[in-house]
Amino acid sequence: MRRDMSGGKKITFIIATTCLILAVPLSAQTKKLQVITERANLYLDADERSPIVETLLKGTTVTLASAIKIRTDWFYVYYISLQTEKTRSGYILDSLVRKLYADVKVVNISSEDEITQPRDIDFNDRYQPIIDWGAAKDKIINLEGRPSGQEKINGLEVIRYKRSIMAKNCLVEYIFDNNRLVTARYNLLEKYADKNRYIEDYLKIKNHLVSKFGAPRADTVTWQDPTYKSNNAFWGTALSMGHLEYHMAWDLSGTELQITLAGIANQVTFGAEFNGLKFKSASF
């Protein structure tokens, strides 16, 4: 089916170059929480008498670092600070946030086997996901076809498509708030045996985007633990252990693009997320 590529859809060229996301099964995906009070403190320890790491404003999203609550009512989370553009972690009370994920995940479409020789990224691939912020779900389905899966998460709705993008097996996700498209994500469904390969692909994507759109608004490399910092042969290991994180972001024609490479518990998350700036507070 022919797609209208005018107006806001010109941004799809940008997206077609960055469709590498979440290189883990969906059952192991990062899970988001959103602050629901005017202000919420992030503490160094699971105790309100503990030093405050940072005060978060209403609508801020954070990522669970552990699925297990501490002392029954604390979540351990991390997020990228808007002030410093560095990754910060700490504890937040469960009463101050809402879950932006379903408690039970039934989707698991990635391969269980690690790939020893991944294919190279093909930047000449012409697949163009749809970015039309505010568009209704039916319009996206009419253009993309019948989704391979969908679910509702605390008032937000997600539809998914399996696609081959840049010679990679991927999952495309469109997120809707009140039947308006607010966020798009692209999931790499391949797991690399050599964790250094994630870093190589991240840098390839970065160089490609910089050559087209200039320096990113944010570009950080954060060492949570410097154990392997002096030996780049082990940076992939550091990445999978949660010691090393990469992040970059651009603001492009009403669209925010963020790419994050991080890991925890020997799993790697390679994520690109596109948010309509007009609807950013509604995304997750």
Contacts in CASP RR format, 6 or more apart in sequence:
PFRMAT RR
TARGET T0000
AUTHOR 0000-0000-0000
METHOD contacts of the structure
MODEL  1
MRRDMSGGKKITFIIATTCLILAVPLSAQTKKLQVITERANLYLDADERS
PIVETLLKGTTVTLASAIKIRTDWFYVYYISLQTEKTRSGYILDSLVRKL
YADVKVVNISSEDEITQPRDIDFNDRYQPIIDWGAAKDKIINLEGRPSGQ
EKINGLEVIRYKRSIMAKNCLVEYIFDNNRLVTARYNLLEKYADKNRYIE
DYLKIKNHLVSKFGAPRADTVTWQDPTYKSNNAFWGTALSMGHLEYHMAW
DLSGTELQITLAGIANQVTFGAEFNGLKFKSASF
1 142 0 8 1.000
1 143 0 8 1.000
1 145 0 8 1.000
3 9 0 8 1.000
3 128 0 8 1.000
3 130 0 8 1.000
3 143 0 8 1.000
5 12 0 8 1.000
5 128 0 8 1.000
8 131 0 8 1.000
8 132 0 8 1.000
8 133 0 8 1.000
8 253 0 8 1.000
9 128 0 8 1.000
9 130 0 8 1.000
9 131 0 8 1.000
9 132 0 8 1.000
10 253 0 8 1.000
11 131 0 8 1.000
11 252 0 8 1.000
11 253 0 8 1.000
11 254 0 8 1.000
11 255 0 8 1.000
11 274 0 8 1.000
12 128 0 8 1.000
12 129 0 8 1.000
12 130 0 8 1.000
12 131 0 8 1.000
13 128 0 8 1.000
14 209 0 8 1.000
14 212 0 8 1.000
14 213 0 8 1.000
14 252 0 8 1.000
14 255 0 8 1.000
14 257 0 8 1.000
15 128 0 8 1.000
15 129 0 8 1.000
15 131 0 8 1.000
15 184 0 8 1.000
15 186 0 8 1.000
15 257 0 8 1.000
15 274 0 8 1.000
16 125 0 8 1.000
16 126 0 8 1.000
16 127 0 8 1.000
16 128 0 8 1.000
16 129 0 8 1.000
16 165 0 8 1.000
16 166 0 8 1.000
17 123 0 8 1.000
17 166 0 8 1.000
17 205 0 8 1.000
17 208 0 8 1.000
17 209 0 8 1.000
17 212 0 8 1.000
18 186 0 8 1.000
18 205 0 8 1.000
18 209 0 8 1.000
18 257 0 8 1.000
18 259 0 8 1.000
18 272 0 8 1.000
19 127 0 8 1.000
19 129 0 8 1.000
19 163 0 8 1.000
19 165 0 8 1.000
19 166 0 8 1.000
19 168 0 8 1.000
19 170 0 8 1.000
19 172 0 8 1.000
19 186 0 8 1.000
19 188 0 8 1.000
19 272 0 8 1.000
20 121 0 8 1.000
20 166 0 8 1.000
20 168 0 8 1.000
20 170 0 8 1.000
20 186 0 8 1.000
20 188 0 8 1.000
20 201 0 8 1.000
20 205 0 8 1.000
20 270 0 8 1.000
20 271 0 8 1.000
20 272 0 8 1.000
21 170 0 8 1.000
21 171 0 8 1.000
21 185 0 8 1.000
21 186 0 8 1.000
21 187 0 8 1.000
21 188 0 8 1.000
21 270 0 8 1.000
21 271 0 8 1.000
21 272 0 8 1.000
21 273 0 8 1.000
22 29 0 8 1.000
22 30 0 8 1.000
22 185 0 8 1.000
22 187 0 8 1.000
22 188 0 8 1.000
22 269 0 8 1.000
22 270 0 8 1.000
22 271 0 8 1.000
23 188 0 8 1.000
23 190 0 8 1.000
23 191 0 8 1.000
23 192 0 8 1.000
23 198 0 8 1.000
23 268 0 8 1.000
23 269 0 8 1.000
23 270 0 8 1.000
24 110 0 8 1.000
24 191 0 8 1.000
24 267 0 8 1.000
24 268 0 8 1.000
24 269 0 8 1.000
25 108 0 8 1.000
25 109 0 8 1.000
25 110 0 8 1.000
25 112 0 8 1.000
26 105 0 8 1.000
26 107 0 8 1.000
26 108 0 8 1.000
26 109 0 8 1.000
26 110 0 8 1.000
26 171 0 8 1.000
26 187 0 8 1.000
27 105 0 8 1.000
27 107 0 8 1.000
27 108 0 8 1.000
28 267 0 8 1.000
29 101 0 8 1.000
29 105 0 8 1.000
29 269 0 8 1.000
30 63 0 8 1.000
30 64 0 8 1.000
30 262 0 8 1.000
30 269 0 8 1.000
31 63 0 8 1.000
31 64 0 8 1.000
31 67 0 8 1.000
31 99 0 8 1.000
31 100 0 8 1.000
31 101 0 8 1.000
32 61 0 8 1.000
32 62 0 8 1.000
32 63 0 8 1.000
32 64 0 8 1.000
32 99 0 8 1.000
32 100 0 8 1.000
32 101 0 8 1.000
32 284 0 8 1.000
33 61 0 8 1.000
33 62 0 8 1.000
33 63 0 8 1.000
33 64 0 8 1.000
33 75 0 8 1.000
33 77 0 8 1.000
33 92 0 8 1.000
33 97 0 8 1.000
33 98 0 8 1.000
33 99 0 8 1.000
33 100 0 8 1.000
34 59 0 8 1.000
34 60 0 8 1.000
34 61 0 8 1.000
34 62 0 8 1.000
34 97 0 8 1.000
34 98 0 8 1.000
34 100 0 8 1.000
34 284 0 8 1.000
35 56 0 8 1.000
35 57 0 8 1.000
35 58 0 8 1.000
35 59 0 8 1.000
35 60 0 8 1.000
35 61 0 8 1.000
35 62 0 8 1.000
35 92 0 8 1.000
35 96 0 8 1.000
35 97 0 8 1.000
36 58 0 8 1.000
36 59 0 8 1.000
36 96 0 8 1.000
36 97 0 8 1.000
36 98 0 8 1.000
37 58 0 8 1.000
37 96 0 8 1.000
38 57 0 8 1.000
38 58 0 8 1.000
39 55 0 8 1.000
39 56 0 8 1.000
39 57 0 8 1.000
39 58 0 8 1.000
40 55 0 8 1.000
40 56 0 8 1.000
40 58 0 8 1.000
40 60 0 8 1.000
40 92 0 8 1.000
40 93 0 8 1.000
40 96 0 8 1.000
40 97 0 8 1.000
41 48 0 8 1.000
41 52 0 8 1.000
41 54 0 8 1.000
41 55 0 8 1.000
41 56 0 8 1.000
41 92 0 8 1.000
42 52 0 8 1.000
42 53 0 8 1.000
42 54 0 8 1.000
42 55 0 8 1.000
42 56 0 8 1.000
42 62 0 8 1.000
42 77 0 8 1.000
42 88 0 8 1.000
42 90 0 8 1.000
42 91 0 8 1.000
42 92 0 8 1.000
43 50 0 8 1.000
43 51 0 8 1.000
43 52 0 8 1.000
43 53 0 8 1.000
43 90 0 8 1.000
43 91 0 8 1.000
43 92 0 8 1.000
44 50 0 8 1.000
44 51 0 8 1.000
44 52 0 8 1.000
44 53 0 8 1.000
44 90 0 8 1.000
44 91 0 8 1.000
45 91 0 8 1.000
46 70 0 8 1.000
46 71 0 8 1.000
46 74 0 8 1.000
46 76 0 8 1.000
46 91 0 8 1.000
47 91 0 8 1.000
48 93 0 8 1.000
50 91 0 8 1.000
53 88 0 8 1.000
53 89 0 8 1.000
53 90 0 8 1.000
54 81 0 8 1.000
54 83 0 8 1.000
54 88 0 8 1.000
56 62 0 8 1.000
56 79 0 8 1.000
56 92 0 8 1.000
59 281 0 8 1.000
60 79 0 8 1.000
61 79 0 8 1.000
61 100 0 8 1.000
61 283 0 8 1.000
61 284 0 8 1.000
62 77 0 8 1.000
62 78 0 8 1.000
62 79 0 8 1.000
62 92 0 8 1.000
62 97 0 8 1.000
63 77 0 8 1.000
63 78 0 8 1.000
63 79 0 8 1.000
64 75 0 8 1.000
64 76 0 8 1.000
64 77 0 8 1.000
65 76 0 8 1.000
65 77 0 8 1.000
65 78 0 8 1.000
65 89 0 8 1.000
65 264 0 8 1.000
66 75 0 8 1.000
66 76 0 8 1.000
69 75 0 8 1.000
69 94 0 8 1.000
70 76 0 8 1.000
70 91 0 8 1.000
73 93 0 8 1.000
73 94 0 8 1.000
73 95 0 8 1.000
74 91 0 8 1.000
74 92 0 8 1.000
74 93 0 8 1.000
74 94 0 8 1.000
75 91 0 8 1.000
75 92 0 8 1.000
75 93 0 8 1.000
75 94 0 8 1.000
75 97 0 8 1.000
76 89 0 8 1.000
76 90 0 8 1.000
76 91 0 8 1.000
77 89 0 8 1.000
77 90 0 8 1.000
77 91 0 8 1.000
77 92 0 8 1.000
78 87 0 8 1.000
78 88 0 8 1.000
78 89 0 8 1.000
78 90 0 8 1.000
79 87 0 8 1.000
79 88 0 8 1.000
79 89 0 8 1.000
80 86 0 8 1.000
80 87 0 8 1.000
80 88 0 8 1.000
80 218 0 8 1.000
80 220 0 8 1.000
80 247 0 8 1.000
80 260 0 8 1.000
81 87 0 8 1.000
81 88 0 8 1.000
85 218 0 8 1.000
85 220 0 8 1.000
85 247 0 8 1.000
86 220 0 8 1.000
86 222 0 8 1.000
87 220 0 8 1.000
87 222 0 8 1.000
87 224 0 8 1.000
87 245 0 8 1.000
87 247 0 8 1.000
87 262 0 8 1.000
89 224 0 8 1.000
98 154 0 8 1.000
99 153 0 8 1.000
99 154 0 8 1.000
100 153 0 8 1.000
100 154 0 8 1.000
100 156 0 8 1.000
100 284 0 8 1.000
101 153 0 8 1.000
101 284 0 8 1.000
102 151 0 8 1.000
102 152 0 8 1.000
102 153 0 8 1.000
107 149 0 8 1.000
107 151 0 8 1.000
107 160 0 8 1.000
109 148 0 8 1.000
109 162 0 8 1.000
109 171 0 8 1.000
109 189 0 8 1.000
110 189 0 8 1.000
110 190 0 8 1.000
110 191 0 8 1.000
111 169 0 8 1.000
111 189 0 8 1.000
111 190 0 8 1.000
111 191 0 8 1.000
113 191 0 8 1.000
114 191 0 8 1.000
114 192 0 8 1.000
114 193 0 8 1.000
115 190 0 8 1.000
115 191 0 8 1.000
115 192 0 8 1.000
115 193 0 8 1.000
116 193 0 8 1.000
116 194 0 8 1.000
118 168 0 8 1.000
118 190 0 8 1.000
118 192 0 8 1.000
118 197 0 8 1.000
118 201 0 8 1.000
119 167 0 8 1.000
119 168 0 8 1.000
120 167 0 8 1.000
121 166 0 8 1.000
121 167 0 8 1.000
121 168 0 8 1.000
121 201 0 8 1.000
121 204 0 8 1.000
121 205 0 8 1.000
122 166 0 8 1.000
122 167 0 8 1.000
123 166 0 8 1.000
123 208 0 8 1.000
125 165 0 8 1.000
125 166 0 8 1.000
125 167 0 8 1.000
127 163 0 8 1.000
127 164 0 8 1.000
127 165 0 8 1.000
127 166 0 8 1.000
129 163 0 8 1.000
129 172 0 8 1.000
129 184 0 8 1.000
129 186 0 8 1.000
130 140 0 8 1.000
130 143 0 8 1.000
130 144 0 8 1.000
130 174 0 8 1.000
130 184 0 8 1.000
131 181 0 8 1.000
131 184 0 8 1.000
131 255 0 8 1.000
131 274 0 8 1.000
132 139 0 8 1.000
132 140 0 8 1.000
132 181 0 8 1.000
133 180 0 8 1.000
133 181 0 8 1.000
133 182 0 8 1.000
133 254 0 8 1.000
133 255 0 8 1.000
133 276 0 8 1.000
133 278 0 8 1.000
133 279 0 8 1.000
134 180 0 8 1.000
134 181 0 8 1.000
134 182 0 8 1.000
134 279 0 8 1.000
135 180 0 8 1.000
135 181 0 8 1.000
136 176 0 8 1.000
136 179 0 8 1.000
136 180 0 8 1.000
136 181 0 8 1.000
137 157 0 8 1.000
137 159 0 8 1.000
137 174 0 8 1.000
137 176 0 8 1.000
137 179 0 8 1.000
137 181 0 8 1.000
140 159 0 8 1.000
140 174 0 8 1.000
140 181 0 8 1.000
141 147 0 8 1.000
141 159 0 8 1.000
144 161 0 8 1.000
144 172 0 8 1.000
144 174 0 8 1.000
145 161 0 8 1.000
147 159 0 8 1.000
147 160 0 8 1.000
147 161 0 8 1.000
148 160 0 8 1.000
148 161 0 8 1.000
148 162 0 8 1.000
149 159 0 8 1.000
149 160 0 8 1.000
150 157 0 8 1.000
150 158 0 8 1.000
150 159 0 8 1.000
150 160 0 8 1.000
151 157 0 8 1.000
151 158 0 8 1.000
152 158 0 8 1.000
153 284 0 8 1.000
155 177 0 8 1.000
156 175 0 8 1.000
156 176 0 8 1.000
156 177 0 8 1.000
156 282 0 8 1.000
156 284 0 8 1.000
157 175 0 8 1.000
157 176 0 8 1.000
157 179 0 8 1.000
158 173 0 8 1.000
158 174 0 8 1.000
158 175 0 8 1.000
158 176 0 8 1.000
159 173 0 8 1.000
159 174 0 8 1.000
159 176 0 8 1.000
160 171 0 8 1.000
160 172 0 8 1.000
160 173 0 8 1.000
160 174 0 8 1.000
161 171 0 8 1.000
161 172 0 8 1.000
162 169 0 8 1.000
162 170 0 8 1.000
162 171 0 8 1.000
162 172 0 8 1.000
162 189 0 8 1.000
163 170 0 8 1.000
163 171 0 8 1.000
163 172 0 8 1.000
164 170 0 8 1.000
165 172 0 8 1.000
165 186 0 8 1.000
168 188 0 8 1.000
168 189 0 8 1.000
168 190 0 8 1.000
169 188 0 8 1.000
169 189 0 8 1.000
169 190 0 8 1.000
170 186 0 8 1.000
170 187 0 8 1.000
170 188 0 8 1.000
170 189 0 8 1.000
171 186 0 8 1.000
171 187 0 8 1.000
171 189 0 8 1.000
172 184 0 8 1.000
172 185 0 8 1.000
172 186 0 8 1.000
172 187 0 8 1.000
173 184 0 8 1.000
173 185 0 8 1.000
173 186 0 8 1.000
173 187 0 8 1.000
174 181 0 8 1.000
174 183 0 8 1.000
174 184 0 8 1.000
175 181 0 8 1.000
175 182 0 8 1.000
175 183 0 8 1.000
175 184 0 8 1.000
175 185 0 8 1.000
175 283 0 8 1.000
175 284 0 8 1.000
176 182 0 8 1.000
177 279 0 8 1.000
177 282 0 8 1.000
177 283 0 8 1.000
178 282 0 8 1.000
180 279 0 8 1.000
180 282 0 8 1.000
182 275 0 8 1.000
182 276 0 8 1.000
182 279 0 8 1.000
182 280 0 8 1.000
182 282 0 8 1.000
182 283 0 8 1.000
183 273 0 8 1.000
183 274 0 8 1.000
183 275 0 8 1.000
183 276 0 8 1.000
183 279 0 8 1.000
183 283 0 8 1.000
183 284 0 8 1.000
184 273 0 8 1.000
184 274 0 8 1.000
185 271 0 8 1.000
185 272 0 8 1.000
185 273 0 8 1.000
185 274 0 8 1.000
186 271 0 8 1.000
186 272 0 8 1.000
188 270 0 8 1.000
191 268 0 8 1.000
192 198 0 8 1.000
192 268 0 8 1.000
195 236 0 8 1.000
195 237 0 8 1.000
195 239 0 8 1.000
195 240 0 8 1.000
195 268 0 8 1.000
196 233 0 8 1.000
196 235 0 8 1.000
196 236 0 8 1.000
198 236 0 8 1.000
198 239 0 8 1.000
198 261 0 8 1.000
198 268 0 8 1.000
198 270 0 8 1.000
199 235 0 8 1.000
199 236 0 8 1.000
199 239 0 8 1.000
199 246 0 8 1.000
199 261 0 8 1.000
201 270 0 8 1.000
202 246 0 8 1.000
202 259 0 8 1.000
202 261 0 8 1.000
202 270 0 8 1.000
205 259 0 8 1.000
206 216 0 8 1.000
206 219 0 8 1.000
206 248 0 8 1.000
206 259 0 8 1.000
209 216 0 8 1.000
209 250 0 8 1.000
210 216 0 8 1.000
213 250 0 8 1.000
213 252 0 8 1.000
216 248 0 8 1.000
216 249 0 8 1.000
216 250 0 8 1.000
217 249 0 8 1.000
217 250 0 8 1.000
217 251 0 8 1.000
218 247 0 8 1.000
218 248 0 8 1.000
218 249 0 8 1.000
219 247 0 8 1.000
219 248 0 8 1.000
220 245 0 8 1.000
220 246 0 8 1.000
220 247 0 8 1.000
220 248 0 8 1.000
221 244 0 8 1.000
221 245 0 8 1.000
221 246 0 8 1.000
222 244 0 8 1.000
222 245 0 8 1.000
222 246 0 8 1.000
222 247 0 8 1.000
223 229 0 8 1.000
223 238 0 8 1.000
223 243 0 8 1.000
223 244 0 8 1.000
224 242 0 8 1.000
224 243 0 8 1.000
224 244 0 8 1.000
224 245 0 8 1.000
225 238 0 8 1.000
225 241 0 8 1.000
225 242 0 8 1.000
225 243 0 8 1.000
226 243 0 8 1.000
227 238 0 8 1.000
227 243 0 8 1.000
228 234 0 8 1.000
228 235 0 8 1.000
228 237 0 8 1.000
228 238 0 8 1.000
228 243 0 8 1.000
228 244 0 8 1.000
229 238 0 8 1.000
235 244 0 8 1.000
236 244 0 8 1.000
238 244 0 8 1.000
239 245 0 8 1.000
239 261 0 8 1.000
239 262 0 8 1.000
239 263 0 8 1.000
239 268 0 8 1.000
240 263 0 8 1.000
240 266 0 8 1.000
240 267 0 8 1.000
240 268 0 8 1.000
241 263 0 8 1.000
241 264 0 8 1.000
241 266 0 8 1.000
242 262 0 8 1.000
242 263 0 8 1.000
242 264 0 8 1.000
245 260 0 8 1.000
245 261 0 8 1.000
245 262 0 8 1.000
245 263 0 8 1.000
246 259 0 8 1.000
246 260 0 8 1.000
246 261 0 8 1.000
246 262 0 8 1.000
247 258 0 8 1.000
247 259 0 8 1.000
247 260 0 8 1.000
247 261 0 8 1.000
247 262 0 8 1.000
248 258 0 8 1.000
248 259 0 8 1.000
249 256 0 8 1.000
249 257 0 8 1.000
249 258 0 8 1.000
249 259 0 8 1.000
250 256 0 8 1.000
250 257 0 8 1.000
251 257 0 8 1.000
251 277 0 8 1.000
254 276 0 8 1.000
254 277 0 8 1.000
254 278 0 8 1.000
255 274 0 8 1.000
255 275 0 8 1.000
255 276 0 8 1.000
255 277 0 8 1.000
256 274 0 8 1.000
256 275 0 8 1.000
256 276 0 8 1.000
256 277 0 8 1.000
256 280 0 8 1.000
257 272 0 8 1.000
257 273 0 8 1.000
257 274 0 8 1.000
258 272 0 8 1.000
258 273 0 8 1.000
258 275 0 8 1.000
259 271 0 8 1.000
259 272 0 8 1.000
259 273 0 8 1.000
260 269 0 8 1.000
260 270 0 8 1.000
260 271 0 8 1.000
260 273 0 8 1.000
261 268 0 8 1.000
261 269 0 8 1.000
261 270 0 8 1.000
261 271 0 8 1.000
262 268 0 8 1.000
262 269 0 8 1.000
263 269 0 8 1.000
273 283 0 8 1.000
275 283 0 8 1.000
276 283 0 8 1.000
END
